Amino acid sequence: MKRPPIRVLDAAGSPSNIGHAHGRAHAEEIRKYTRERVDLVASGLWSGGPIGESEVLAIAESMLPAHEAFDAGLHEEMLAMADAAGITAAEAVVVGGFTDFVDTVRAVVGGDMPLSVVEDDCTAVIVPDSRATGAGYFGQTWDMHDTATDYVLLLRLRPDDAPASIVFTTTGCVGQIGMNDQGVCVGINNLVGLDGQIGVAWTSVVRGMLKSTTADEALQVLLDAQLAGAHNFLIFDKHGVGHNVEAMPSTRIVTTLDDTPIAHTNHTLAPETTAVQAEKDPQMMASSTARLDTANRLLTEGPIDEKRLFELTREPDAICQIATDPFHIESSGAAVMRPATGDFWACWGLPAENEYQHISFASA
């Protein structure tokens, strides 16, 4: 489907100001997306068995102290967004950190892990400076159930207490992928863990990391976080320092970038993280493996620039996913960043059918 130019919301000032701007601008969408997410958890498709909506929201409520402890300012922003949009704080946890939240639900209710769990299936890469004429790149698709695509949004943020940043996200969510004006990039792949816990959702962790001035500082934010669920995080900065972190609540494995690009998809590669990874549906595992192999092959030789990464996200046989039965996963968007030069390109919808836009830190 051909999409219009990606939507950009400018917000500045205090955490409350930023949250209220987000909530007011997209209130109806946030309420609709929240209802879809709460219903999906209650249905049991992601959480191991049907549970009541009151229990869903009680679990979300129990996670609020962990969010406040991780970053009080981001917690304030999330509450302000929820208030402006007309949802509760607990609902904001569900809509803003869904895939981590369902890891927590499974841990709390003790349900069986259903093989039908549908993941967001992103393909992400870090390209070292040595392969990109001295200034490397981070890039990824953002893949999710096709109903999520309508909610894609860019936040262009100028907070009082942190670097300015451009954040790829969805309505009602504080952040998913981004780059700040200090030249720090953060991206993700979802993982499904058996060790979920009451903790902070990955979306707040991404935003917390984007308050950093170096990749190493962002890495420490991640290592110190009380994670609710499992994700792979990719970190890259303008100095060419990069890390890939398979981050489960109970263990974290760090791979530091050298002269070879790092690619990652939606399955763990380290023995320690694989030990607490849930069993994957064979079709989903085949997709994750094919996307990883394809990304590595496409980055094997030659200099890499943003156009080559655009084409990687458009690769039709594995990486650019089109929704099909039974999972209805599609590439809902993509982002490419070059932190040394401050360049950020974003695409809304299938990269194969839509154009990348260059987004500046300054509003028009």
C-alpha positions in Angstrom: 0.0 0.0 0.0 1.3 3.4 -1.0 1.6 5.6 2.1 1.6 9.4 2.4 4.7 11.1 3.8 5.5 9.9 7.3 3.8 11.9 10.1 6.1 14.0 12.3 5.1 15.4 15.7 7.2 18.2 17.1 7.3 18.4 20.9 9.5 20.3 23.3 10.0 21.3 26.9 9.2 19.4 30.0 8.3 15.7 30.1 4.6 16.7 30.8 4.6 19.1 27.8 6.0 16.4 25.5 3.5 13.8 26.8 0.5 16.1 26.5 1.5 17.1 23.0 1.7 13.5 21.9 -1.6 12.5 23.7 -3.6 15.5 22.4 -2.4 15.2 18.8 -3.3 11.5 18.5 -5.9 10.9 21.2 -8.4 9.0 19.1 -5.7 6.7 17.5 -4.2 6.1 20.9 -7.5 5.0 22.4 -8.2 2.7 19.5 -4.7 1.1 19.5 -4.9 0.6 23.2 -8.2 -1.2 23.0 -6.7 -3.5 20.3 -3.7 -4.3 22.4 -5.6 -4.9 25.7 -8.0 -7.2 23.8 -5.1 -9.1 22.2 -3.6 -9.8 25.6 -6.9 -10.8 27.1 -7.6 -13.2 24.2 -4.6 -15.4 25.2 -3.0 -15.5 21.7 0.1 -13.9 23.0 -0.1 -14.6 26.7 -0.7 -18.4 27.0 -4.4 -18.4 27.8 -7.4 -16.1 28.1 -7.4 -13.8 31.1 -9.8 -11.1 32.2 -9.3 -7.5 31.2 -9.1 -6.5 34.9 -6.2 -8.9 35.4 -4.4 -7.6 32.3 -4.6 -4.0 33.7 -3.7 -5.1 37.2 -0.4 -6.6 35.9 0.2 -3.4 33.9 -0.5 -1.3 37.0 2.1 -3.4 39.0 4.8 -2.3 36.4 4.4 1.4 37.0 6.8 1.7 39.9 9.6 0.0 37.8 9.0 2.6 35.0 9.2 5.5 37.5 12.4 4.0 39.1 14.0 3.6 35.7 13.5 7.2 34.6 11.1 9.5 36.4 11.0 12.0 33.6 9.9 9.4 31.0 7.4 8.1 33.5 6.0 11.6 33.8 5.8 11.9 30.0 4.0 8.6 29.7 1.4 9.6 32.3 0.9 13.0 30.7 0.4 11.3 27.3 -2.1 8.9 28.8 -4.0 11.7 30.5 -4.2 13.8 27.4 -5.3 10.8 25.3 -8.0 9.6 27.8 -6.4 6.3 28.7 -5.2 5.1 32.1 -1.6 4.8 33.2 -1.9 1.0 33.1 -3.3 1.1 29.6 -0.3 3.2 28.6 2.0 0.4 29.7 0.2 -2.1 27.5 0.0 0.1 24.4 3.5 1.5 24.9 5.4 -1.7 25.6 3.3 -4.5 24.3 5.8 -7.2 23.4 7.6 -6.9 26.8 4.3 -6.7 28.6 3.2 -10.1 27.2 6.5 -11.6 28.4 5.6 -10.3 31.9 2.0 -11.6 31.6 3.2 -15.1 30.8 5.6 -15.0 33.8 2.9 -13.7 36.2 0.0 -16.0 35.1 2.2 -19.1 34.4 0.5 -19.9 31.1 2.0 -22.2 28.5 4.0 -20.4 25.8 1.9 -20.7 22.7 3.8 -21.3 19.4 1.3 -19.0 17.8 2.9 -16.0 19.5 3.2 -13.4 16.8 6.3 -11.3 17.0 7.4 -8.0 15.5 10.0 -9.3 13.1 12.5 -6.6 12.5 15.8 -7.0 10.6 18.5 -4.6 11.8 22.1 -3.9 10.9 25.1 -1.8 12.1 27.6 -0.9 9.4 31.1 0.0 10.7 32.9 3.2 9.6 35.4 1.2 7.6 32.7 -0.1 5.3 31.0 3.3 4.8 33.7 5.8 3.7 34.5 6.7 7.3 31.0 7.3 8.6 28.9 4.2 9.4 25.2 3.5 9.5 22.4 1.9 11.5 19.4 0.6 9.7 16.4 -1.6 10.2 12.9 -2.5 9.2 10.1 -2.3 11.8 7.9 -5.3 11.3 4.6 -5.9 13.1 1.1 -7.2 12.7 -0.3 -5.3 9.7 -2.9 -3.6 11.9 0.0 -1.6 13.5 1.1 0.1 10.3 -1.6 2.9 10.4 -0.2 4.0 13.8 3.4 4.7 12.7 4.7 8.1 13.7 7.9 10.1 14.1 8.5 12.2 17.2 10.9 15.1 16.9 11.7 15.9 20.5 13.5 18.8 22.1 13.3 17.9 25.8 14.6 20.3 28.5 16.6 17.6 30.2 18.1 15.5 27.4 19.5 15.7 23.9 17.2 16.5 21.0 16.1 13.3 19.2 14.2 11.9 16.3 12.2 8.8 17.3 10.4 6.3 15.1 7.4 5.0 17.1 3.7 4.4 17.1 1.0 6.5 18.6 0.8 6.0 22.4 4.4 4.8 22.6 7.3 6.9 23.9 9.8 5.4 21.4 11.0 2.4 19.5 14.0 3.4 17.3 15.9 6.6 17.3 18.9 8.9 17.0 19.8 11.9 19.2 21.7 15.1 18.2 24.8 13.8 20.1 25.1 11.1 17.5 23.8 8.0 19.4 21.5 5.6 17.6 19.4 2.8 19.2 17.4 0.1 17.4 15.8 -3.2 18.3 14.7 -6.7 17.4 12.0 -8.5 19.4 12.9 -11.7 21.2 10.5 -13.9 23.2 11.7 -14.9 26.6 10.7 -17.3 29.3 12.1 -15.1 32.0 9.7 -12.1 31.9 9.2 -10.2 35.1 7.7 -7.1 36.6 10.0 -4.4 35.1 10.3 -1.6 32.7 9.2 -1.9 29.0 11.8 -1.8 26.2 10.3 1.4 24.8 11.1 3.4 27.8 14.6 1.8 27.8 15.1 3.0 24.2 14.2 6.6 25.2 16.4 6.3 28.3 19.4 5.2 26.1 18.8 8.2 23.8 19.6 10.5 26.7 23.2 9.3 26.4 26.1 11.0 24.6 28.0 7.9 23.6 27.3 4.3 22.7 29.1 3.0 25.8 27.0 5.3 28.0 23.8 4.0 26.3 25.0 0.4 26.8 25.3 1.0 30.6 21.8 2.3 30.7 20.6 -0.9 29.2 22.7 -3.1 31.4 21.4 -1.4 34.5 17.7 -1.6 33.5 15.3 -4.0 35.2 13.9 -5.3 32.0 10.3 -6.6 31.8 10.9 -8.7 28.7 13.3 -9.8 26.0 14.7 -7.7 23.2 17.8 -7.4 21.1 19.2 -3.9 21.2 21.6 -2.3 18.7 23.6 0.8 19.6 25.9 2.9 17.4 27.4 6.3 17.8 29.2 9.0 15.7 32.6 7.8 16.9 32.0 4.4 15.2 31.4 2.6 18.5 28.7 0.0 18.3 27.2 -2.8 20.4 24.6 -5.5 19.8 23.0 -6.8 23.0 20.8 -9.8 23.4 19.0 -8.5 26.4 16.8 -10.9 28.4 15.6 -10.0 31.9 17.9 -12.6 33.5 21.0 -12.2 31.2 22.6 -9.9 28.7 25.2 -10.8 26.0 27.1 -7.9 24.4 28.8 -8.2 21.0 31.0 -5.1 20.2 31.3 -3.9 16.6 34.5 -4.5 14.7 35.2 -4.2 11.0 32.4 -6.6 10.0 28.8 -5.4 9.9 26.4 -6.8 12.5 23.0 -8.1 11.5 20.4 -9.4 13.8 16.8 -10.6 13.5 14.4 -12.4 15.9 16.2 -15.3 17.4 19.1 -15.4 19.9 22.6 -16.4 18.9 24.3 -16.8 22.2 24.0 -20.0 24.3 23.2 -18.0 27.5 20.2 -16.2 25.9 19.1 -19.1 23.9 18.6 -21.0 27.2 15.8 -18.6 28.2 14.3 -18.0 24.8 10.9 -19.5 24.2 10.4 -22.1 21.5 9.5 -20.5 18.2 7.0 -21.5 15.6 8.9 -23.3 12.8 7.6 -20.8 10.2 8.7 -17.8 12.3 12.1 -19.4 13.0 12.6 -20.0 9.3 11.7 -16.3 8.6 14.1 -15.0 11.2 16.9 -17.3 9.9 16.3 -16.3 6.3 16.3 -12.6 7.1 19.5 -12.9 9.0 21.3 -14.8 6.3 20.0 -12.5 3.6 21.1 -9.3 5.5 24.6 -10.8 6.0 24.9 -11.8 2.3 23.8 -8.3 1.1 26.5 -6.7 3.3 29.3 -9.0 2.5 31.4 -6.9 0.0 31.9 -3.4 -1.1 31.3 0.1 0.3 27.9 0.7 1.9 25.8 3.9 1.7 22.2 4.8 2.6 20.9 3.8 -0.8 22.3 0.3 -0.4 20.6 0.1 3.0 17.3 1.3 1.5 17.5 -1.5 -1.0 18.3 -4.0 1.8 15.1 -3.1 3.5 13.3 -3.6 0.2 14.7 -7.1 -0.5 11.6 -9.0 -1.6 12.3 -12.6 -0.7 12.9 -12.4 3.0 13.4 -8.9 4.5 10.6 -6.8 3.2 7.7 -8.7 4.6 4.2 -8.7 3.2 1.3 -9.7 5.4 0.0 -13.3 4.8 -1.9 -15.9 6.7 -1.6 -17.0 9.4 0.5 -14.3 11.1 -0.2 -11.1 9.1 3.3 -9.7 9.8 4.4 -6.9 7.5 7.2 -4.3 7.3 5.3 -1.4 8.7 8.2 1.0 8.2 12.0 1.4 8.3 14.7 3.8 9.4 18.3 4.4 8.3 20.6 6.6 10.4 24.2 8.0 10.0 25.1 9.4 13.3 28.5 11.0 12.3 26.6 13.3 9.9 23.3 13.6 11.7 21.3 12.1 8.8 18.0 10.3 9.5 15.9 8.7 6.8 12.5 7.1 7.5 9.9 5.2 5.5 6.2 4.6 6.4 4.8 1.3 5.3 6.4 -1.3 3.1 9.8 0.0 2.0 9.3 -1.8 -1.4 6.3 0.4 -2.1 7.2 3.7 -0.3 9.9 6.3 -0.4 12.4 7.2 2.3 12.3 10.8 3.6 15.2 12.7 5.0 14.2 14.1 8.4 16.1 16.9 10.0 16.4 17.7 13.7 15.0 21.2 13.1 11.3 21.5 12.3 10.3 23.1 9.0 
